[in-house]
Amino acid sequence: MSKRDEEPKEKKKQPIPPMINFLLGGLSGMAGTCVVHPMDVIKNRMQVHKGKSSILNIIGAIYSEEGITTFYSGLTAGLVRQATYTTVRLGIYNQMQDFWRQRYIGRPSFAVLAFMAGTAGAVGAFVGTPADVALVRMTTDGRLPVEQRRNYKNVFDAFVRIAREEGIFTLWRGSVATIGRAVVVNVSQLATYSQVKHLIASQTNVKEGIGLHFGASMVSGFVTAFNSMPFDIAKTRIQNMKTTETPPGMISVMMSIAKNEGIGSLWRGFWPTYCRIGPHTVLTLVINEQLMRLYRTYFQ
């Protein structure tokens, strides 16, 4: 089949209703989180740890001192984060792509895809920041001395206590860093995924399906992990701070880390980040593609 034959087929795709787009995005992210959450715990522990420590040391310390269930500490926050952040970002991104398909001929350029992804990420990050704050605190709580631990019972207990003890705006602490990270993550993840998927499909005999989605996801996951790490570590440090005063800005935190701990520290926890982002990207995007395919098959 020639490219010319394939193009009209792509144009004939009916847009998925907005509510369904958002619902499928959230379900995809939550499913991925259930699998990769332990890597979130390890990543956050490495990022708040200011000395040198390997991923194996962190895993060993968590397992021996706190038990295997600690690898799923903060899972409720992780799921609520996906229910807010991923629902919004994937929903908006898919809606913007549907909008483009209905009004223009041909694929959007990488610049347009990047704009769509960055916009979707920024909005999603703002909505998801409260759950992100709770997630960082719940996954790093076990490393503190017993008397200093926050001991949130679940994500909703965290929301109530943070608002009561530190002020409601603390739920959006680090939102600038979170939004900055989300723009980088979404441009790297979603736009790269769309572009790589198109390149693989157009340059090889790989057809639309799980194999193509998996390959594109692995490439976009690596690019995402590398590009987002400096923003991610700044976000984690800011959100974990115990202070009611205005926290430092994202750039100042990055500069402080680079100056005091070495520039390589901005990529501390890269491998657990990739081991989280890589599989999560694969699971989220593959599941999202399959859910959209099933919806189009059975409901359109």
C-alpha positions in Angstrom: 0.0 0.0 0.0 1.4 3.4 -1.0 1.7 6.4 1.3 -1.0 8.1 -0.8 -3.4 5.3 0.0 -2.6 5.5 3.7 -3.0 9.3 4.0 -6.8 9.4 3.3 -7.3 6.6 5.7 -5.7 8.7 8.4 -7.8 11.7 7.6 -11.0 9.6 7.8 -10.5 8.9 11.5 -13.4 10.3 13.5 -12.4 12.5 16.5 -12.8 10.9 19.8 -15.2 12.9 22.1 -13.3 15.1 24.6 -14.5 13.4 27.7 -13.5 10.0 26.4 -10.1 11.3 25.3 -9.5 12.6 28.9 -10.8 9.4 30.5 -8.6 7.1 28.3 -5.5 9.3 29.0 -6.1 9.1 32.8 -6.7 5.3 32.8 -3.5 4.8 30.7 -1.3 6.8 33.1 -2.8 5.1 36.2 -2.2 1.6 34.7 1.4 2.5 34.0 2.0 3.9 37.5 0.9 0.7 39.2 3.8 -1.1 37.4 6.6 1.5 37.8 5.8 3.2 41.1 8.8 1.5 42.9 11.1 3.4 40.6 9.4 6.7 41.6 10.3 5.9 45.3 13.9 5.1 44.4 14.3 8.1 42.2 12.9 10.5 44.8 15.1 9.0 47.5 18.2 9.5 45.3 17.3 13.0 44.5 16.9 14.2 48.1 20.0 12.3 49.2 22.9 14.8 49.0 25.8 12.4 49.3 26.9 9.8 46.8 24.9 6.7 46.7 24.2 4.1 44.0 20.8 2.8 43.0 21.7 -0.6 44.6 22.6 1.1 47.9 19.2 2.9 47.9 17.3 -0.2 47.1 19.2 -2.2 49.8 18.6 0.5 52.4 14.9 0.7 51.7 14.4 -3.1 51.8 16.5 -3.8 54.9 15.4 -0.8 57.0 11.8 -0.2 55.9 10.5 -3.4 54.2 9.5 -4.3 50.7 6.1 -2.6 51.0 7.9 0.8 51.2 8.5 0.5 47.5 4.8 1.2 47.1 4.6 4.0 49.7 2.7 7.0 48.2 1.0 4.9 45.6 -2.3 6.7 46.3 -0.6 10.0 45.5 0.9 8.5 42.3 -2.5 7.4 41.1 -4.2 10.7 41.9 -1.3 12.5 40.1 -2.0 10.4 37.0 -5.7 10.9 37.4 -5.1 14.6 37.2 -1.9 15.3 35.4 -2.0 12.5 32.8 -5.7 12.8 32.3 -5.3 16.5 31.4 -2.1 16.4 29.4 -3.0 13.4 27.2 -6.6 14.5 26.9 -5.6 18.0 25.7 -2.8 16.6 23.4 -5.2 14.1 21.7 -7.9 16.8 21.4 -5.4 19.2 19.7 -4.3 16.5 17.3 -8.0 15.7 16.5 -8.6 19.4 16.0 -5.6 19.6 13.5 -6.8 16.5 11.6 -10.3 18.0 11.1 -9.0 21.3 9.7 -5.7 20.7 7.9 -4.3 18.3 5.4 -1.2 16.2 6.2 0.6 15.7 9.5 1.5 18.6 11.8 5.2 19.6 11.8 7.5 18.7 14.7 7.2 22.4 15.9 3.4 22.2 16.0 3.6 18.9 17.8 6.0 20.4 20.3 3.7 23.4 20.9 0.7 21.0 21.4 2.7 18.8 23.8 4.2 21.7 25.7 0.8 23.4 26.2 -0.8 20.1 27.3 2.0 19.5 29.7 1.9 22.9 31.3 -1.8 22.8 32.0 -1.6 19.2 33.2 1.3 20.0 35.5 -0.6 22.9 37.2 -3.6 20.7 37.8 -1.4 17.8 39.1 1.0 19.7 41.3 -0.8 19.1 44.7 -0.6 15.3 44.1 3.0 15.7 43.0 3.8 17.5 46.3 2.1 14.7 48.2 3.9 12.0 46.2 7.4 13.4 46.8 6.8 13.7 50.5 5.2 10.3 50.9 7.9 8.5 49.0 10.8 10.2 50.9 9.2 10.1 54.4 10.9 6.9 55.4 14.4 8.3 55.1 13.7 10.8 57.9 14.2 10.1 61.6 11.0 8.7 63.2 10.2 11.9 65.1 10.5 14.0 61.9 8.3 11.9 59.6 5.1 13.4 58.4 3.3 10.0 58.3 0.5 11.0 55.9 -2.1 8.2 55.9 -2.9 8.6 52.2 -2.9 11.3 49.6 -6.1 12.9 50.8 -4.8 13.1 54.4 -1.7 14.7 52.9 -3.8 17.4 51.1 -5.7 18.2 54.3 -2.7 18.4 56.6 -0.5 20.4 54.1 -3.3 22.9 53.7 -3.9 23.1 57.5 -0.3 23.1 58.7 1.5 25.0 55.9 -1.2 26.9 54.0 -3.2 25.9 51.0 -0.7 27.4 48.5 1.9 24.9 49.7 0.0 22.4 47.6 1.3 24.2 44.6 4.9 24.5 45.9 7.4 24.1 43.1 4.7 24.6 40.5 7.0 26.7 38.3 9.6 23.8 38.4 6.8 21.3 37.9 5.4 23.2 34.9 8.9 23.7 33.4 9.6 20.0 33.8 6.3 19.1 32.3 6.8 21.2 29.2 10.2 19.5 28.7 8.8 16.1 29.4 5.8 16.4 27.1 7.7 17.9 24.2 10.3 15.2 24.6 7.8 12.4 25.2 4.7 13.1 23.2 6.1 15.1 20.3 9.2 12.8 20.0 6.9 9.8 20.2 4.6 11.1 17.4 7.6 12.0 15.2 9.6 8.8 15.8 6.5 6.7 15.2 5.9 8.5 11.9 9.6 8.1 10.9 9.7 4.3 11.7 6.4 3.7 9.9 7.4 5.7 6.8 11.0 4.4 6.5 10.4 0.7 7.4 7.8 -2.0 6.9 6.6 -1.8 10.5 2.9 -1.4 10.5 0.6 0.4 13.0 0.4 -1.8 16.2 2.0 -2.6 19.5 5.5 -3.2 18.0 5.6 0.3 16.4 4.2 1.9 19.6 6.8 0.1 21.8 9.8 1.2 19.6 8.7 4.8 19.5 8.0 4.8 23.2 11.4 3.5 24.1 13.2 6.2 22.1 11.0 9.0 23.5 11.4 7.7 27.0 15.2 8.0 26.9 15.0 11.5 25.4 12.5 12.5 28.0 14.5 11.2 31.0 17.7 13.0 29.9 16.0 16.3 29.1 13.9 16.4 32.2 16.3 15.4 35.0 17.6 18.9 36.0 14.0 20.2 36.3 13.0 17.0 38.1 15.6 17.1 40.8 14.9 20.9 41.4 11.2 20.1 41.7 11.8 17.2 44.2 14.1 19.3 46.4 11.7 22.3 46.5 8.6 20.2 47.2 10.3 18.2 50.0 11.4 21.3 51.9 10.0 21.8 55.5 9.4 25.5 55.5 6.4 27.9 55.5 8.5 30.6 53.9 8.7 31.2 50.1 10.9 28.5 48.7 13.8 29.3 46.4 13.2 29.4 42.6 13.9 26.6 40.2 17.0 28.1 38.6 18.6 29.0 41.9 18.1 25.4 43.1 19.7 24.1 40.0 22.6 26.4 40.3 23.1 25.6 44.0 23.1 21.8 43.2 25.6 22.3 40.3 27.9 24.5 42.5 27.8 22.5 45.7 27.4 18.9 44.4 28.7 19.1 40.9 26.9 19.5 37.6 26.5 15.8 37.2 24.3 15.8 40.3 21.6 17.4 38.1 21.3 14.0 36.5 21.4 12.1 39.8 19.0 9.2 39.7 19.0 9.1 35.9 18.8 5.3 35.6 15.8 4.9 38.0 14.2 7.8 36.2 14.7 6.1 32.9 13.6 2.8 34.4 10.5 4.6 35.5 9.9 7.0 32.5 10.9 4.4 29.9 8.4 1.7 30.9 5.8 4.3 32.0 6.1 6.0 28.6 5.7 2.6 26.9 2.8 1.4 29.0 1.0 4.8 29.0 1.2 5.4 25.3 0.7 1.8 24.2 -2.3 1.4 26.5 -3.7 4.8 25.3 -3.3 3.8 21.7 -5.0 0.5 22.3 -7.8 2.0 24.3 -8.4 4.6 21.5 -8.3 1.8 18.9 -10.8 -0.3 20.9 -13.1 2.8 21.3 -13.0 3.5 17.6 -13.7 -0.2 16.8 -16.6 -0.7 19.1 -18.2 2.7 19.6 -17.6 4.6 16.4 
